[in-house]
Amino acid sequence: MRLKFTSKAVILLALAASLLSFVKFDHCYKTNWASPDVYVHACYSDLPALFGARDLIHHTWAYSSSLNAVEYPPLTGVVMWATSLVTPAGNNSYRFYFLINLLLLGFLLIGTSLIMAKLKPEFRYLLPLSPAVFLSLYINWDMWAVITAIAAIYWFEKKHFEKSAIVLGISVATKFFPIVLLAPIVLIFLRRHQLKRAIQYSALTIGTWLLINLPFILFNQSGWWRFFKLNGERGADFGSLWYALQLLGVFNANGNLNSISVLTFLVGVSAFAVYFFGLARTPSLASVAFTIVAIFTIASKVYSPQYVLWLTPLAILAMRGAKDRKAFWIWQGSEVLYHFAVWEYLAKFSGSHFGLEPKAYALITLIRIAATIYFVIAVSTRSRAPQMVEFLSSSLDG
């Protein structure tokens, strides 16, 4: 009976967050996403923008063009295309397309919240209550990858490794970011002296991803490749450490940003591995996944506002108790600050009479990154200390 009540409460909170998010986007919905309103009112969404820009309004297959294919992995492209097929034509087609995808994303938030309640029952209400989540919920299709990534972590913790690997492969075929979860997964298996299982898990994940991608590679190769091409060619972009430093005049990649970004990520993962193998006990995947994804977002060439949807569930899973709440809310506050900063910065270049100055935007970007690092250190220090004390105690007793 208590479990049912808990589930109902979580569902109601997630539903309330979904509705609150719609209120936040309502101004743009009413004005049909006119510029500069989308930036001034911080209600921009890729959902209607790409509906027109990628010719989905005419039901064009998402990967039919090498120049105008959707800039996402296959399963997201399929969702974008499929929802366009059931969108009524006419003057309100942009609104209908937004509402159809909004409804699905709302259900995904509810589903993710329910999985989170099983993984972290003591913080079961925190995901739908996180302000950065409902502010960003309807910017993009990221929740399709988030729910599968969280489900993969859930099955991993239940030791259903085959299910976990398959679901993770599906997640990577939806948005590529969950691929970085393989790093802590492999490290966990190695600490358990399960090299064979690490290889099997990785092979099944990559195999699932390849199986989903193969039809697109065979029949729409140039359209499928556009996602990788655009990411490879992208320079320092909004929200990234590199873009902020560039605005401040202290960094210029000179065409080497891909190498710098990858190297930064590898250094971060290596530092994490040193920390990881210094723990007295092998931690859960749920407790360390946030750190790896945070390193990935810090090293990345871009940080879109909806990326907080990736990070928030993992941040909640990384928390060990009430003492981590302060660090969590400080980090959430920085994400909320950044959310409004990026739109007001873009407003300056879209015909608005006011907007955020470049150096102020750069400073807020660095504040967000610093808050992310602060949260990583807070949960890592708290998780390491008791384990190291236990390890030293047992050593002395021995």
C-alpha positions as CSV (number, residue, x, y, z in Angstrom):
1,M,0.0,0.0,0.0
2,R,2.8,2.3,0.8
3,L,4.6,1.5,-2.4
4,K,1.4,2.4,-4.4
5,F,1.1,5.7,-2.6
6,T,4.7,6.5,-3.3
7,S,4.3,5.7,-7.0
8,K,1.2,7.8,-7.2
9,A,2.9,10.7,-5.5
10,V,5.9,10.5,-7.8
11,I,3.6,10.3,-10.9
12,L,1.6,13.4,-9.7
13,L,4.8,15.4,-9.0
14,A,6.2,14.5,-12.5
15,L,2.9,15.4,-14.0
16,A,2.9,18.7,-12.2
17,A,6.5,19.4,-13.4
18,S,5.4,18.6,-17.0
19,L,2.5,21.1,-16.7
20,L,4.8,23.7,-15.1
21,S,7.2,23.3,-18.0
22,F,4.4,23.9,-20.5
23,V,3.6,27.1,-18.6
24,K,7.2,28.2,-19.1
25,F,7.0,27.5,-22.8
26,D,3.4,28.9,-23.2
27,H,4.4,32.4,-24.4
28,C,6.3,31.0,-27.4
29,Y,3.4,28.6,-28.0
30,K,1.0,31.5,-28.2
31,T,3.3,33.6,-30.5
32,N,4.2,30.6,-32.7
33,W,7.9,30.9,-31.7
34,A,8.5,34.3,-33.1
35,S,11.9,35.8,-32.7
36,P,13.3,37.4,-30.5
37,D,10.5,36.3,-28.2
38,V,11.9,32.8,-28.0
39,Y,15.1,34.1,-26.4
40,V,13.8,37.1,-24.4
41,H,11.2,34.8,-22.8
42,A,13.6,31.8,-22.6
43,C,11.1,29.5,-24.3
44,Y,13.0,28.4,-27.4
45,S,12.4,24.8,-28.4
46,D,14.0,22.6,-31.0
47,L,10.7,20.8,-31.4
48,P,8.9,23.3,-33.6
49,A,12.2,24.8,-34.9
50,L,13.4,21.6,-36.5
51,F,9.9,20.6,-37.6
52,G,10.2,23.3,-40.2
53,A,14.0,23.5,-40.6
54,R,14.4,19.8,-41.4
55,D,11.3,19.7,-43.6
56,L,9.5,17.4,-41.3
57,I,6.4,19.5,-41.8
58,H,6.2,17.8,-45.2
59,H,6.8,14.4,-43.7
60,T,10.3,14.2,-45.3
61,W,12.3,11.2,-44.1
62,A,14.7,12.4,-41.4
63,Y,17.8,11.0,-43.1
64,S,17.0,11.5,-46.8
65,S,19.3,14.5,-47.3
66,S,23.0,14.7,-46.7
67,L,22.7,18.5,-46.3
68,N,19.5,18.7,-44.2
69,A,19.2,15.4,-42.4
70,V,18.4,15.7,-38.7
71,E,21.5,16.1,-36.6
72,Y,20.7,13.3,-34.2
73,P,21.3,9.5,-34.0
74,P,18.7,7.2,-35.6
75,L,16.1,6.6,-32.9
76,T,15.7,10.3,-32.2
77,G,15.3,10.9,-35.9
78,V,12.7,8.2,-36.1
79,V,10.7,9.8,-33.3
80,M,11.0,13.3,-35.0
81,W,9.7,11.8,-38.3
82,A,7.0,9.5,-36.8
83,T,5.5,12.3,-34.8
84,S,5.4,14.5,-37.9
85,L,3.2,11.9,-39.7
86,V,0.5,12.2,-37.1
87,T,0.6,16.0,-36.9
88,P,-2.4,17.7,-38.5
89,A,-1.6,20.0,-41.4
90,G,-2.6,23.7,-41.5
91,N,-1.7,26.9,-39.9
92,N,-1.4,25.3,-36.4
93,S,0.8,22.4,-37.5
94,Y,3.8,23.8,-35.5
95,R,1.7,23.9,-32.4
96,F,0.3,20.4,-32.9
97,Y,3.7,19.0,-33.5
98,F,5.0,20.6,-30.3
99,L,2.0,19.3,-28.3
100,I,2.4,15.7,-29.6
101,N,6.0,15.6,-28.6
102,L,5.3,17.5,-25.4
103,L,2.9,14.8,-24.4
104,L,5.4,12.0,-25.1
105,L,8.2,13.8,-23.2
106,G,5.9,14.3,-20.2
107,F,5.3,10.5,-20.1
108,L,9.0,9.9,-20.3
109,L,9.6,12.2,-17.3
110,I,7.0,10.2,-15.4
111,G,8.7,6.9,-16.4
112,T,12.1,8.2,-15.5
113,S,10.9,9.4,-12.1
114,L,9.4,6.0,-11.3
115,I,12.7,4.3,-12.2
116,M,14.6,6.8,-10.1
117,A,12.2,6.1,-7.2
118,K,13.3,2.5,-7.3
119,L,17.0,3.3,-7.6
120,K,17.0,6.0,-5.0
121,P,13.8,5.8,-2.9
122,E,15.1,8.3,-0.3
123,F,15.2,11.0,-3.0
124,R,12.3,9.7,-5.1
125,Y,10.7,13.2,-5.3
126,L,13.8,15.1,-6.2
127,L,13.8,14.7,-10.0
128,P,10.4,16.3,-10.8
129,L,11.1,19.0,-8.1
130,S,14.4,20.0,-9.8
131,P,13.9,23.5,-11.3
132,A,16.4,23.0,-14.1
133,V,14.5,19.9,-15.2
134,F,11.1,21.5,-15.8
135,L,12.8,24.6,-17.3
136,S,14.5,22.4,-20.0
137,L,12.0,19.6,-20.5
138,Y,10.6,20.7,-23.8
139,I,13.8,22.1,-25.5
140,N,14.7,18.9,-27.3
141,W,14.1,15.1,-27.4
142,D,16.7,14.2,-24.8
143,M,14.3,12.5,-22.4
144,W,14.1,9.5,-24.9
145,A,17.8,8.8,-24.2
146,V,17.6,9.7,-20.5
147,I,15.0,7.2,-19.6
148,T,16.9,4.4,-21.4
149,A,20.2,5.4,-19.8
150,I,18.6,5.3,-16.3
151,A,16.9,2.0,-17.2
152,A,20.4,0.6,-18.2
153,I,21.8,1.7,-14.8
154,Y,18.7,0.1,-13.0
155,W,19.2,-3.3,-14.8
156,F,23.0,-3.1,-14.1
157,E,22.4,-2.6,-10.4
158,K,20.0,-5.6,-10.5
159,K,22.8,-7.6,-12.1
160,H,20.7,-8.2,-15.3
161,F,23.8,-7.3,-17.4
162,E,22.4,-8.5,-20.7
163,K,19.3,-6.4,-20.4
164,S,21.4,-3.4,-19.2
165,A,23.8,-3.7,-22.2
166,I,20.9,-3.9,-24.7
167,V,19.1,-0.9,-23.2
168,L,22.3,1.1,-23.1
169,G,22.9,0.3,-26.8
170,I,19.4,1.6,-27.5
171,S,20.2,4.7,-25.5
172,V,23.4,5.4,-27.4
173,A,21.4,5.0,-30.7
174,T,19.0,7.7,-29.4
175,K,21.6,10.3,-28.1
176,F,25.2,9.4,-28.3
177,F,26.2,10.7,-24.8
178,P,25.3,7.5,-22.9
179,I,28.3,5.8,-24.6
180,V,30.5,7.4,-21.9
181,L,28.7,5.2,-19.3
182,L,30.8,2.3,-20.6
183,A,33.8,3.8,-18.9
184,P,32.6,3.3,-15.3
185,I,30.9,0.0,-16.2
186,V,34.2,-1.4,-17.5
187,L,36.1,-0.1,-14.5
188,I,33.6,-1.8,-12.2
189,F,34.0,-5.1,-13.9
190,L,37.8,-4.8,-13.8
191,R,37.7,-4.2,-10.1
192,R,35.6,-7.3,-9.7
193,H,38.2,-9.2,-11.8
194,Q,35.5,-9.8,-14.5
195,L,37.4,-9.0,-17.7
196,K,35.3,-11.4,-19.7
197,R,32.1,-9.9,-18.5
198,A,33.4,-6.4,-19.3
199,I,34.1,-7.5,-22.9
200,Q,30.8,-9.2,-23.2
201,Y,28.9,-6.2,-21.9
202,S,30.7,-3.7,-24.1
203,A,30.3,-6.0,-27.2
204,L,26.5,-6.4,-26.5
205,T,26.1,-2.6,-26.1
206,I,28.1,-1.8,-29.3
207,G,26.4,-4.6,-31.1
208,T,22.9,-3.3,-30.2
209,W,23.9,0.1,-31.3
210,L,25.3,-1.2,-34.6
211,L,22.2,-3.3,-35.3
212,I,20.0,-0.3,-34.9
213,N,22.3,1.9,-37.0
214,L,23.0,-0.6,-39.8
215,P,19.9,0.0,-41.9
216,F,20.6,3.7,-41.8
217,I,24.2,3.1,-42.8
218,L,23.2,0.9,-45.7
219,F,20.3,2.9,-47.1
220,N,20.9,6.5,-45.9
221,Q,24.6,6.7,-45.2
222,S,25.1,10.4,-46.0
223,G,22.1,11.5,-44.0
224,W,23.1,9.2,-41.1
225,W,26.7,10.5,-41.2
226,R,25.6,14.1,-40.9
227,F,25.4,13.8,-37.1
228,F,29.0,12.7,-36.8
229,K,30.1,15.2,-39.5
230,L,28.6,18.2,-37.7
231,N,30.0,17.2,-34.4
232,G,33.4,16.8,-35.9
233,E,33.4,20.2,-37.6
234,R,31.8,22.1,-34.7
235,G,34.0,24.7,-33.1
236,A,33.8,26.1,-29.6
237,D,30.1,26.4,-29.1
238,F,27.6,27.9,-26.6
239,G,27.9,26.8,-23.0
240,S,31.3,25.1,-23.3
241,L,34.4,25.9,-21.3
242,W,36.2,26.6,-24.5
243,Y,33.6,29.1,-25.8
244,A,33.6,31.0,-22.4
245,L,37.4,31.2,-22.5
246,Q,37.3,32.3,-26.1
247,L,34.8,35.1,-25.2
248,L,37.2,36.2,-22.4
249,G,40.1,36.3,-24.9
250,V,42.2,33.7,-23.1
251,F,41.8,30.8,-25.4
252,N,42.0,30.0,-29.1
253,A,42.0,26.4,-30.3
254,N,43.4,27.3,-33.8
255,G,41.6,24.3,-35.3
256,N,42.8,21.8,-32.6
257,L,39.7,21.8,-30.5
258,N,38.7,18.2,-31.3
259,S,42.0,17.0,-30.0
260,I,42.0,19.3,-27.0
261,S,38.4,18.3,-26.1
262,V,39.2,14.5,-26.4
263,L,42.4,14.9,-24.4
264,T,40.6,16.8,-21.6
265,F,38.0,14.1,-21.4
266,L,40.7,11.3,-21.3
267,V,42.6,13.2,-18.6
268,G,39.4,13.5,-16.6
269,V,38.6,9.8,-17.0
270,S,42.1,8.9,-16.0
271,A,41.9,11.0,-12.8
272,F,38.5,9.4,-12.1
273,A,40.1,5.9,-12.6
274,V,42.8,6.8,-10.0
275,Y,40.1,7.8,-7.5
276,F,38.0,4.8,-8.4
277,F,40.8,2.2,-7.8
278,G,41.7,4.0,-4.5
279,L,38.3,3.2,-3.0
280,A,38.2,0.4,-0.4
281,R,35.1,-1.1,-2.0
282,T,33.7,-1.1,-5.5
283,P,31.0,1.6,-5.8
284,S,27.8,1.1,-7.6
285,L,27.4,2.4,-11.1
286,A,24.6,4.7,-10.0
287,S,27.0,6.4,-7.5
288,V,29.7,7.2,-10.0
289,A,27.9,7.7,-13.4
290,F,27.4,11.4,-12.7
291,T,31.1,12.0,-12.5
292,I,31.9,10.5,-15.9
293,V,29.0,12.3,-17.6
294,A,30.0,15.6,-15.9
295,I,33.6,15.2,-17.1
296,F,32.2,14.6,-20.6
297,T,30.0,17.8,-20.6
298,I,32.9,19.9,-19.2
299,A,35.3,18.7,-21.9
300,S,32.7,18.9,-24.7
301,K,32.7,21.5,-27.4
302,V,29.1,22.5,-26.5
303,Y,26.8,22.5,-23.6
304,S,23.1,22.9,-24.5
305,P,20.7,23.9,-21.8
306,Q,18.8,20.5,-22.0
307,Y,22.0,18.6,-21.1
308,V,20.9,19.2,-17.5
309,L,18.3,16.5,-18.2
310,W,21.2,14.0,-18.5
311,L,22.9,15.2,-15.4
312,T,20.2,15.7,-12.9
313,P,19.0,12.0,-12.5
314,L,22.7,10.9,-12.3
315,A,23.4,13.7,-9.7
316,I,20.5,12.4,-7.6
317,L,21.8,8.8,-7.8
318,A,25.3,10.0,-6.7
319,M,23.9,11.6,-3.5
320,R,24.4,9.5,-0.3
321,G,22.3,11.4,2.2
322,A,20.8,14.7,3.3
323,K,24.3,16.3,3.6
324,D,24.6,16.2,-0.2
325,R,21.4,18.3,-0.7
326,K,23.2,21.6,-0.2
327,A,25.7,20.8,-2.9
328,F,22.9,19.6,-5.1
329,W,20.9,22.8,-4.8
330,I,23.9,25.0,-5.3
331,W,24.6,23.1,-8.6
332,Q,20.9,23.3,-9.6
333,G,21.0,27.0,-8.9
334,S,24.0,27.4,-11.3
335,E,22.1,25.5,-14.0
336,V,19.0,27.7,-13.6
337,L,21.2,30.8,-13.8
338,Y,22.9,29.5,-16.9
339,H,19.5,28.5,-18.5
340,F,18.4,32.1,-18.5
341,A,21.8,33.5,-19.3
342,V,22.2,31.6,-22.6
343,W,18.8,32.8,-23.9
344,E,19.4,36.4,-22.9
345,Y,22.8,36.2,-24.5
346,L,21.2,34.9,-27.7
347,A,18.6,37.7,-27.5
348,K,21.3,40.2,-28.0
349,F,21.9,38.8,-31.5
350,S,18.3,38.4,-32.5
351,G,16.9,41.9,-32.7
352,S,16.1,42.4,-29.1
353,H,16.6,45.8,-27.5
354,F,18.6,44.2,-24.7
355,G,20.6,41.1,-23.9
356,L,23.4,39.7,-21.9
357,E,26.9,40.9,-22.7
358,P,29.4,38.3,-23.9
359,K,31.8,38.6,-20.9
360,A,28.9,38.3,-18.5
361,Y,27.7,35.2,-20.3
362,A,31.2,33.7,-20.2
363,L,31.4,34.3,-16.5
364,I,28.0,32.6,-15.8
365,T,29.2,29.7,-18.0
366,L,32.3,29.3,-15.8
367,I,30.1,29.6,-12.6
368,R,28.0,26.7,-13.9
369,I,31.1,24.6,-14.6
370,A,32.6,25.4,-11.2
371,A,29.4,24.4,-9.5
372,T,29.4,21.1,-11.4
373,I,33.0,20.4,-10.3
374,Y,32.0,21.4,-6.7
375,F,29.1,18.9,-6.7
376,V,31.4,16.1,-8.1
377,I,34.0,16.8,-5.3
378,A,31.3,16.9,-2.7
379,V,29.7,13.5,-3.5
380,S,33.1,11.9,-4.2
381,T,34.7,13.1,-1.0
382,R,31.7,11.9,1.0
383,S,31.6,8.5,-0.7
384,R,35.3,8.0,-0.3
385,A,35.8,9.0,3.4
386,P,33.8,6.3,5.2
387,Q,35.1,3.6,2.9
388,M,38.7,4.6,3.5
389,V,38.1,4.7,7.3
390,E,36.6,1.2,7.1
391,F,39.6,0.0,5.0
392,L,42.2,1.4,7.4
393,S,40.3,0.0,10.4
394,S,40.2,-3.5,9.0
395,S,43.9,-3.3,8.1
396,L,44.8,-2.3,11.6
397,D,42.7,-5.1,13.1
398,G,44.4,-7.5,10.8
